[in-house]
């Protein structure tokens, strides 16, 4: 149960980074919602890796490079699902604000994220 709570904290932190960077980039740059979201996702993923590695799952038995590759693989997979859902919402419902689309896409990606990280990245073998 502690892992799930800590994973939720990491996810909340990642969500705040994702939403904050997205909102900031949309406000101060001409990037637009699609490119801005890619940058926001990358920064959020780096943040959650550090938190999950330190507090949630502890370090895996793998080298830092292998663990980073595995985390990145799961993260990119989840990010592609998340970004695909985000884009689909924005393209099919043009009146939806990017932050609202991000919230919906992130909510749909949480389960995939937890199982990928807990089973593939930080699982003791």
C-alpha positions as CSV (number, residue, x, y, z in Angstrom):
1,X,0.0,0.0,0.0
2,X,2.9,2.3,0.7
3,X,4.2,1.9,-2.8
4,X,0.8,2.8,-4.3
5,X,0.6,5.9,-2.1
6,X,4.2,7.0,-3.0
7,X,3.4,6.2,-6.7
8,X,0.4,8.5,-6.4
9,X,2.6,11.2,-4.9
10,X,5.1,10.8,-7.8
11,X,2.3,10.9,-10.2
12,X,0.9,14.0,-8.6
13,X,4.2,15.7,-8.8
14,X,4.6,14.6,-12.4
15,X,1.1,15.9,-13.2
16,X,2.0,19.3,-11.6
17,X,5.1,19.5,-13.7
18,X,3.3,18.4,-16.8
19,X,0.4,20.9,-16.3
20,X,2.6,23.7,-15.2
21,X,5.1,23.5,-18.0
22,X,2.3,23.0,-20.5
23,X,0.5,26.1,-19.2
24,X,3.7,28.1,-19.1
25,X,4.8,27.2,-22.6
26,X,1.3,27.9,-24.0
27,X,1.4,31.4,-22.3
28,X,4.9,32.5,-23.1
29,X,5.9,30.7,-26.4
30,X,4.3,30.2,-29.8
31,X,4.8,26.5,-29.6
32,X,1.1,25.5,-29.6
33,X,-0.5,22.7,-27.6
34,X,1.1,19.7,-29.4
35,X,4.8,20.6,-29.2
36,X,4.4,22.2,-25.8
37,X,2.9,19.0,-24.4
38,X,5.9,16.9,-25.7
39,X,8.3,19.1,-23.7
40,X,6.0,19.0,-20.6
41,X,5.8,15.2,-20.8
42,X,9.6,14.8,-21.0
43,X,10.2,17.0,-18.0
44,X,7.4,15.2,-16.0
45,X,8.9,11.8,-16.9
46,X,12.3,12.8,-15.6
47,X,10.8,14.1,-12.4
48,X,8.8,10.9,-11.7
49,X,11.8,8.7,-12.4
50,X,13.9,10.5,-9.8
51,X,11.0,10.4,-7.3
52,X,10.0,6.7,-8.0
53,X,13.6,5.6,-7.9
54,X,14.3,7.3,-4.6
55,X,11.1,6.9,-2.7
56,X,8.6,4.5,-4.3
57,X,10.3,1.4,-5.6
58,X,13.9,1.9,-4.4
59,X,16.7,1.2,-6.8
60,X,16.3,-1.9,-9.0
61,X,19.0,-4.6,-9.1
62,X,20.0,-3.3,-12.6
63,X,22.6,-0.7,-13.4
64,X,21.5,2.9,-13.6
65,X,21.8,2.7,-17.4
66,X,19.6,-0.4,-17.7
67,X,17.1,0.9,-15.1
68,X,17.0,4.3,-17.0
69,X,16.4,2.5,-20.3
70,X,13.6,0.4,-18.8
71,X,12.0,3.4,-17.2
72,X,12.3,5.3,-20.4
73,X,10.8,2.4,-22.4
74,X,7.8,2.2,-20.1
75,X,7.6,6.0,-19.9
76,X,7.7,6.5,-23.6
77,X,5.0,3.8,-24.1
78,X,2.8,5.4,-21.5
79,X,3.6,8.9,-22.9
80,X,2.6,7.8,-26.5
81,X,-0.7,6.5,-25.2
82,X,-1.2,9.7,-23.1
83,X,-0.2,12.0,-26.0
84,X,-2.4,10.0,-28.4
85,X,-5.4,10.4,-26.2
86,X,-4.6,14.1,-25.6
87,X,-4.3,14.7,-29.3
88,X,-7.5,12.8,-30.1
89,X,-9.4,14.9,-27.6
90,X,-8.0,18.2,-29.0
91,X,-8.6,17.2,-32.6
92,X,-12.1,15.8,-32.1
93,X,-13.3,18.4,-29.5
94,X,-11.7,21.7,-30.6
95,X,-13.4,23.6,-27.8
96,X,-11.7,21.6,-25.1
97,X,-8.8,23.5,-23.4
98,X,-5.4,21.7,-23.6
99,X,-5.1,21.4,-19.8
100,X,-8.5,19.6,-19.7
101,X,-7.4,17.3,-22.5
102,X,-4.2,16.6,-20.5
103,X,-6.2,15.7,-17.4
104,X,-8.3,13.2,-19.3
105,X,-5.4,11.6,-21.1
106,X,-3.4,11.4,-17.9
107,X,-6.2,9.8,-15.9
108,X,-6.6,7.1,-18.6
109,X,-2.8,6.4,-18.5
110,X,-2.3,5.9,-14.7
111,X,-2.9,2.1,-14.5
112,X,-0.7,1.3,-17.5
113,X,2.0,3.5,-15.9
114,X,1.9,1.8,-12.4
115,X,2.0,-1.7,-13.8
116,X,4.7,-1.0,-16.3
117,X,7.0,0.6,-13.7
118,X,6.3,-1.8,-10.8
119,X,6.5,-5.0,-12.9
120,X,9.1,-4.1,-15.6
121,X,11.4,-1.5,-14.2
122,X,11.7,-1.9,-10.4
123,X,10.7,-5.5,-9.9
124,X,13.2,-7.6,-8.1
125,X,14.2,-10.6,-10.1
